[in-house]
């Protein structure tokens, strides 16, 4: 479930008619983005087109040259530069994308990369040189489009990129509580989703509480959960906590055990062969049945219930950010659910194994990507998964 607010950049494509030459003379004028959070220097004969707040588009006097810089703010849910890159390439319909040499440096940005590509504008074939980078506040793409992109023109454009200045705004956060280890523990229960959405584990629910976050969460909750107010929020959370996806899992496993009468009395290591010997199933099919049944035989609904409890913890944070719960209400409910989780599992690894199996049951796909995220998070400095799973959870708000 992605929580990205995508800024439309189609307008940038429509404004570019034909771009043929290089970047021109030395930079002389500062061009600022509409939101005034970043700027570049370019020849004074160039002019800016009115775009969205996060897009700076400048063109030469004869409109044969152009540069577009797009900002993807991390607080709006962009979680890696690849996500920004995908949006740029799909919106501009870039083709034949090939890795290229990135600028040696751009002030305030790191993880620089670049590529060249083709692009079709108004039926004309053009070329692009695009640079990507990130700051603490946002990801950026610097796009130069021309009839032909030569090494000389790339060098000129890299000089323009080097004039970049970011003036990141201070992000409003209306949270009233200090983030303690207990709250970091809460975040760890839904750390995979939080990380995938680009959240900050040092903030309750991963994102600052402000009007932007509220708008994002209100839209997401309606779209993905059908939650539109306090009543539907309570109803949905109650369903996740009392039924969730684990009830369907339990029902199907119980039906399977009834159909394969006697399998519960067979040792786990012998069940696949027993199933093949007693029913018309292949070894592969029997292994598939056992993939789901064996965890159930050992743990019952707890085999996948971490998936439901993780989502319930996420909902508490979403409800606070959307304005359906107060911060205290969301934290109180999180504490209640967290203590239930501690009573069911003995470690983060055990909890996460149940989470991964539940994700697979729900999504009907593998969990390798989420497992990789978990391993990366565990290895990080000051990891929230370094907190003792059985620690005493205290109300500190």
N, C-alpha and C positions, 0 to 999 in steps of 0.2 A: 504494500500500500504506500504509494508515493505521496508526499505532501508538498510537492513543488508548485509554487505559483509561477507559471510560465508567462513571461512577458512576450507579447507578440512582436516579432521582428520582421514580419512580412512587409511592413511599410518601408523598411530600409531597402528591400529588394525592389519595390515598385518605384522608388525615387531614383534608382540608378538606371540610366538609359544606355549610355555607352562610355566606357572608360578605356583610354587607349595608351596613355603615356606614363612617365615616371612621376616621382614625388616632387620634383622641381627644385627650387632654390632653398637656401638655408632658412631654418625656422625663424620667424620673426614675431608671430602673434600667438597668444594663448587662446586656445579654444576649449571652453568648459562644457561638460555634459549638462543637460537641462537640470539635473538634480544637484549640480555643482559639487559632486563628490570626487570627480577626477577631471583631468585636462591633459592636453598635449599641445606642443608647439608646432606651428606650420606657417608657411609663407603667408604674408599679410594679404595677398591677392585672393586667397582661398576664402570661402564663405561656408557657414554652417546651415544645414537644413533643420527645421523643427521636427524633432522626433520624440519618442517616449523618454521619460525621465532617465532611464538607464542606458540610452543609446546616444552616442555622439557621431554624427555623420557630417563630414566636410568635403567640399568639392572645389575644384579649380574654377576660375572665372569662366572658362569656355566649356565647363562640364565634361571635359575629356579625362579627368582624373578624380579619384575619390578614395577616401579612407573612412572606415566605420569601426568604432570601438564600442563593444557591448560589455556591460557589467552584469554579472550574475551574483547578486548578494547572497551570502551564505545564510543569513538569518531568514531568507525566504525559502529555504529548504534545499538549495543546491548543495549536494554533498561531495562532488568531486569534479575535476576539470573535464573528465570524459563525458559527463552529463551535459555540460555546457557545449562541448565540442559536437556532440550528437545533434543538439538543437541547432547549432550554427550550420552544420553540413546539410541537415534535412531541410531547413528553412530556405537556404540559398541554393539548394539542389546542386551541391558540389559534386564533381565527378573526377575520377582518376586522382584521388588524393594520395600524395606521396610525401613521405617524411623529408624535411629539409632542415638546414642549419638554423638554429634559433639565435636571436641576438645574444651577445655575450652577457649582457645584463640589462635589466629595466628597473629603475629605482622602485624599491618597495615590493617587488614581485619575486617569486621564486618558482621552482619547478617549471621553468620555461621550456616550451616545445614549439615546433613550427612545421608547417607543411605547405606544399604547393598543390593547386588543383585547378580544374576547369570549372566554368560556370556559364550558363546560357542566360543572357538578359535581352529581352525584347528580340529574341531570335538570333542574337549575335553571340558568337563564341568568345568568351573572355577568359582571362587567367587570374588566379588569386594567389597571394602569399598571405598566410594567416599565422599569427603568433598567439599562443595561449600562455597564461601564467596565473598565479594566484597570490593574493595578499591575505592577511588575517581576516579581512572583511569580506572579500569577494573573489570570484574567478573573472578573468577578462579574456576577451578575444579582440585582437587587432587585425583588421581585414583590409588588405590593399588589393583592389581589383583593377586590372589594366588589360589592354589588348594583348600585350606581351609582357611577361615578367622575366626580366634578365637579372643576372647577378648584380649588375650595377644598380638597377632599380631596387633590388632587395636590400642592398647596402644603404641606399638613401632612406628607404622605409625604416630600416633598423635604427637609423639616427632619429627619426621621428618618434619611434617607440621609446627610445632612450630619454625623450623629453617628458615622458609620462609622470604626472604627479597625482597622488591620491590624497583626498582629504576626507577620510572615512568619518561618517557621523557617529556620535555617541548613541548607542542603541538603548532606548528606553526600556526599563524593566520594572514593572509594578509589583513584583514579588516582595513580600514583607518578611520572609523568613531567611534565616541563615542556613545555607546548605551544609548539613552535618553528615556524618557517616551513615546515619540512618536513612537520610534522603538519598544519598549516593547508592545505598543498598537497594532502595526502591527502583532507582534508575537501572540498576544491573538486571533486574528481573525482566525488563523489556529493552535491554541494551542493544540487541541485534537490530530491532526496528529503529531505535533512536539513532544508532550509528548509520544505518542505511539512509535515514532521512537527513543526515548532516547535523544532528543535534549535538549539544554540548552537555556531557555528563556531569558537569559542575553546576548545572541549573536543574531545578525540579522540572521534570517532563522534557528537559532538553532544549527548550527555547525560551527566550525572554517573554514575559507577560506584557503585551502591549497591543495596540490596535491592529497592527499588521498581523501578528500571530493570531489574534482573535478572528480576524476575517478569514485567514487560511483554515483555521480549525473548524469554524462554523460551516464553511463550504465542504470540507473533507468529511465531517461527521454526517452531514446530510447525504452526500454522495455515496459514501462507503458503508454507512451504518444505518441510514434512515433516521438519524437523531436530529431533531429540530428544536427541542425545548427541554426543560427540566424533566417533564413527565416521561418523554420518550428516552431521555438519558437514563433515568432510573430504571425504566423497563428493560432497556438493552443491557445494562450492567447486571441486573438481576438475572437475566437469561444466561449471560456468560458464566456467572458464578454458580448457578444452580443446574444448568444443563450444558450449554456450550456444545462444542463438537464432540466432547468425550461421551455424551450420551448415545449418539449415533454409533460411535465406535464400540461401546459396551454392548449395545443391542445387537450389532452385527457379529461380534465375537461370541456372544451367548447363542445366537442362532447357529453359528458355525459349529460350536461345541455340541449342540443338540443334534445337528445333522451327522457329525462325526462322533457319534456316541462312543464313549470310552477313551477318547484321546487325552482327556485330562489325567488319566491314570498312567499314561505312557511317559517314560522318561523323555526329557526335552531332546536329548541327542538322538533318540530313536523315532521321533514323531514323523519326520519326513518319510522314512522308509515304511513306517506303519501305515501312513496315509496312502502311499502308493500300493501297498499290499492289499489294502482293504477297500479301496475306492478306485474308480476309473479316472485317475489323474496322473499326469506325467510328473517326473521328478521336479521339473522346473515349476510346474503349477503348485506342487506340494510345498516347495521352498517358499513360494510367494505367500501361501496361506500361513506358513509358520512365521514368516517375517512379522506378521501382524498378531498372530495368536500367541506366540511364546511370551512376548512382553505382557500381554493381557493375563495369561495364566499365572505369571509371577507377581504382577503388581495391580491387576484390576484396572480401574479407570485412571489410576495414577500413572499408568504407562504413557498417557498422552495429555493428562490434565494440566501439565505445566504450560502447554500452549494456551489453554483457556485462561489460566491465572496470569500469564504474561500479558495477554490482551486486556484483561480486566485492569491490570496496573496501568497499561497505556491509556485506557479510557479515563481513568481518574485524572491523569494529567491533561488529556485533551479537554475534558469537561471543565477543568479550571481555566485553561487557556481560552476556551470558547465562552466563558462567562456563565455556564450552567451550574457550576459548583463554586463556592468560595474556596480560597486556597486552604483554609482550615478544614473544610468538609472533604476536599480531595485528599489531603494528607491523612486525615483521620481514617478515611476508607482505605487508603493505601496501607496504613499500618495494620488494619484489621486483616486485609488480604495477605499481607506479608507474613503475618504470624501463622496463617493457614498454610502458606507455602513452606515455612520452616518445619511445620509438623508433618509434612508429607515427604520431604526430601532431606538428604543428609549432606549435600555438597552442591556447589555450583555445577560441577560436571554432571551429577545425577539429575539435577533440575533441567539442565540444558539438553540432556539426552531425551528426556520426556518432551521438552519443547520441540526438538527437531522431529521426533516421530509424529507429534501432533501436527506440526506444519506439513509434513508429508501426507498425512491422512487428509488434511483439509485441502491442500493444493494439488494433490495427485502428481507431485513431481519431487525430485530429489532435493536434499537439503545441503548439498556440498557447498554452495555459495555462502549460506548462512553459517555453516560450520567454520568456514575459512574466516569469516568476520569475527566469530567468537575467539578463534585462536589468535588473531591479530590483536583483539581487544585485551585478551589475557596477557599478552606479551608487552603491552604498552606500559610506559612508566606511570606509576601511581594508578594502576588499573583498578576500576571499581570491582573487578573480580578478584582482586587481592584482599578484599574485605572478607572476614570470616563469615561463612554462610550462616553459622549458628550464633552470630553475635547477638547481644541483647539490643533489641530495637527499642529506642526510647522516643517518646513524644517530646520534641524539642521546639515546637512551634506554638 
